[in-house]
Amino acid sequence: MVRTWLKSGSAVLAVVVVLMAASVTRADLLKGQPIFAQNNTDNPIWVAARYVPPGSTSYVNAGWWRVEPGERVLILYNNGRYIYFNAHDNQGADWSGNEACGVVRGERVNMFREDTGCGYECWTMNFNPPDPD
C-alpha cells in the first residue's frame, strides 16, 4: 500500500509541476532595466522615450507618460544600454535633443540620448527645470 501511495503522490507532484511551469510565460523570463522618470519641476510633464523592450533588439517609440511635480514614475523596462527621451510641460518647457528622432502617437519629436549602463539596476531620468535665459 505504501508503494501505491508513493506512485500516485509522485504523479500528483508531476502534474502540479507541469501546471506551474505552464503558467510561466516567456515575458516572465525576460530581463529588463526598470526606467523611471523623475519630475523635479513645478508643472506636470509628459515624457516619451525611444528604447529597446525586453526580448527585442529593435528600438520602439512610446509615450506620453504624465509625471506630476515631485513624482517618480516607472515608465518602462529597457533592454538596451542607450535610451532616448523627449519631454514637455504645458508652460512651454521642452526637453529635447538631436541624437534621435521618433514619432510618438503621431507627433514627430527630437530626442536626447542617455547611457543607462550595462546592467539591470533601476535607473532614473531626472527632468529638472530649464535654465532661465
JOVENUR-V235809 format. One record per pair of residues at least 4 apart in sequence whose C-alpha atoms are under 8 Angstrom apart, sorted by the first residue. I is the first residue (numbers start at 1). J is the second residue. D is the distance in Angstrom with one decimal. If there is no record, write none. Layout:
# JOVENUR-V235809
{{I;J;D} {I;J;D}}
This chain:
# JOVENUR-V235809
{{1;5;6.4} {2;6;6.2} {3;7;6.2} {4;8;6.3} {5;9;5.8} {6;10;6.0} {7;11;6.3} {8;12;6.2} {9;13;6.2} {10;14;6.1} {11;15;6.3} {12;16;6.3} {13;17;6.2} {14;18;6.2} {15;19;6.2} {16;20;6.1} {17;21;6.1} {18;22;6.2} {19;23;6.5} {20;24;7.0} {24;28;6.2} {24;29;7.8} {25;29;7.0} {26;30;6.7} {27;55;7.8} {30;54;5.9} {30;55;6.0} {31;54;6.0} {31;55;7.7} {31;79;7.3} {31;120;7.5} {32;53;7.3} {32;54;5.1} {32;77;4.9} {32;78;5.1} {32;79;5.1} {32;120;6.2} {33;77;5.0} {33;78;4.9} {33;79;6.3} {33;119;7.2} {33;120;4.3} {33;121;6.0} {33;122;6.1} {33;123;7.4} {34;74;6.8} {34;75;7.9} {34;76;6.1} {34;77;4.6} {34;78;6.5} {34;120;7.2} {34;121;7.0} {34;122;4.9} {34;123;6.3} {35;74;5.9} {35;75;6.0} {35;76;5.4} {35;77;5.8} {35;78;6.8} {35;122;6.2} {35;123;5.1} {35;124;5.8} {35;125;7.5} {36;72;6.4} {36;73;5.2} {36;74;4.3} {36;75;5.6} {36;76;7.3} {36;122;7.5} {36;123;6.2} {36;124;4.5} {36;125;6.2} {37;47;7.7} {37;67;7.3} {37;72;5.5} {37;73;5.3} {37;74;6.5} {37;75;6.7} {37;124;5.7} {37;125;5.0} {37;126;6.2} {37;127;7.3} {38;67;7.4} {38;70;7.0} {38;71;5.9} {38;72;4.2} {38;73;6.6} {38;124;6.6} {38;125;6.0} {38;126;4.7} {38;127;5.9} {39;44;7.6} {39;45;7.0} {39;67;6.2} {39;68;6.5} {39;69;5.3} {39;70;5.3} {39;71;5.6} {39;72;6.5} {39;126;6.3} {39;127;5.2} {39;128;6.8} {40;69;6.2} {40;70;5.3} {40;71;7.7} {40;126;6.8} {40;127;5.7} {40;128;4.9} {40;129;6.7} {41;69;5.6} {41;70;6.9} {41;127;7.2} {41;128;5.8} {41;129;5.2} {42;69;5.2} {42;70;7.6} {43;68;6.8} {43;69;5.5} {43;89;6.6} {43;90;7.6} {43;91;7.8} {44;66;6.7} {44;67;5.7} {44;68;4.4} {44;69;5.5} {44;89;6.0} {44;90;7.5} {45;66;5.8} {45;67;5.4} {45;68;6.6} {45;69;7.7} {45;87;6.5} {45;88;5.5} {45;89;4.4} {45;90;7.4} {46;63;7.7} {46;64;5.3} {46;65;5.3} {46;66;4.6} {46;67;6.3} {46;87;5.4} {46;88;5.6} {46;89;6.3} {47;63;6.0} {47;64;5.1} {47;65;5.1} {47;66;6.6} {47;67;7.6} {47;85;7.1} {47;86;5.9} {47;87;4.3} {47;88;6.9} {48;61;7.3} {48;62;5.7} {48;63;4.1} {48;64;5.1} {48;65;6.7} {48;85;5.7} {48;86;5.2} {48;87;6.1} {48;104;7.1} {49;61;5.7} {49;62;5.5} {49;63;6.3} {49;83;7.0} {49;84;5.4} {49;85;4.5} {49;86;6.4} {49;111;7.9} {50;59;6.2} {50;60;5.4} {50;61;4.4} {50;62;6.5} {50;83;5.9} {50;84;4.9} {50;85;6.5} {50;102;7.2} {51;59;5.0} {51;60;5.6} {51;61;6.7} {51;78;6.1} {51;79;7.5} {51;80;6.9} {51;82;7.3} {51;83;5.1} {51;84;6.6} {52;56;6.2} {52;57;6.1} {52;58;5.6} {52;59;4.5} {52;60;6.2} {52;78;5.5} {52;79;5.1} {52;80;5.4} {52;83;7.8} {53;57;7.7} {53;58;7.7} {53;59;7.3} {53;60;7.4} {53;77;6.3} {53;78;5.2} {53;79;5.4} {53;80;7.8} {54;77;6.7} {54;78;6.2} {54;79;4.9} {55;79;7.4} {56;79;7.3} {57;79;7.7} {57;80;7.8} {61;102;6.3} {61;103;6.7} {61;104;5.9} {62;104;5.7} {62;105;7.7} {63;104;6.3} {63;105;7.5} {64;104;7.6} {65;75;6.9} {67;71;6.1} {67;72;7.2} {67;73;6.7} {78;83;7.7} {80;118;7.8} {81;115;5.9} {81;116;5.5} {81;117;5.4} {81;118;5.6} {82;113;6.6} {82;114;5.7} {82;115;4.7} {82;116;5.9} {82;117;7.6} {83;113;5.7} {83;114;5.4} {83;115;6.6} {83;116;7.1} {84;99;7.7} {84;100;7.0} {84;111;5.6} {84;112;5.3} {84;113;4.4} {84;114;6.2} {85;95;7.8} {85;96;7.0} {85;111;5.0} {85;112;5.5} {85;113;6.6} {85;114;7.9} {86;94;7.6} {86;95;5.5} {86;96;4.9} {86;97;7.6} {86;109;6.9} {86;110;6.7} {86;111;5.0} {86;112;6.8} {87;94;5.9} {87;95;5.0} {87;96;6.7} {88;92;6.9} {88;93;5.5} {88;94;4.4} {88;95;6.1} {89;93;5.5} {89;94;6.8} {93;130;6.8} {94;130;7.9} {95;111;7.9} {95;112;8.0} {95;127;7.9} {96;109;7.7} {96;110;5.5} {96;111;4.8} {96;112;5.6} {97;110;5.5} {97;111;4.5} {97;112;4.1} {97;113;7.7} {98;110;5.8} {98;111;5.9} {98;112;6.0} {99;110;7.5} {99;111;5.9} {99;112;5.2} {99;113;5.9} {100;110;5.9} {100;111;5.1} {100;112;6.6} {100;113;7.5} {101;108;7.0} {101;109;5.6} {101;110;4.5} {101;111;5.8} {102;108;5.7} {102;109;5.5} {102;110;6.6} {102;111;7.5} {103;107;5.2} {103;108;4.3} {103;109;6.2} {104;108;6.4} {104;109;7.3} {116;123;6.5}}
